[in-house]
């Protein structure tokens, strides 16, 4: 019995220590023909915050437990919510042409792995992953999946002549694939976008950075009225 009590105490202490810390990940992102910029990702438990490195700026908050993505705009004092939908429902909501050929390749690269996804021989995304921060990577994967329903709506509302097939692959059908195998060290997309890992660190938790301003107007996509 004494051994069991000691084990329970150790578990409680471990959970307490984990709750007192948050993970910070920094990437260098770049759009086609644009200057590179820093993206900061903060992870605390089931919540993920994305911004550009400053505590007082606009940010995106993903709450996996609540199944919601929030866009926080301080200037407009507005919160825009995007509800997550089951991936099966999302994939079923868009038509996949029968003649489209999707291929995925994996190549060993020392301790890491290089993945390539092609559609009809066009490279849609290429990424190198490392077996680190797996819990944080899964949260990033789930964040991408949480946006897939909204991306599917956008695809269905886009005229066929303006659709980019790789968008359907990367943002809907295989949403979150880049974070499936661990933390990406580098990602390259078909449209010139790129992401390169800079560093990560364990920081003292700042729960206030993961809170939604209570006085802001709330609008949830798909809802009948503002909240």
Secondary structure, 3 states (H helix, E strand, C coil): CHHHHHHHHHHHHHHHHHHCEEEEEEEEEECCCCCCEEEEEEEECCEEEEECCCCCCCEEEEECCCCEEEEEECCCCEEEEEECCCHHHHHHCCCCCCCCCEEEEEEEECCEEEEEEEECCEEEEEEEEECCCHHHHHHHHHHHHHCHHHHHHHHHCCCHHHCCHHHHHHHHHCCCHHHCCCEEEEEEECCCCEEEEEEEEEEECCHHHHCCCCCCEEEECCCCCCC
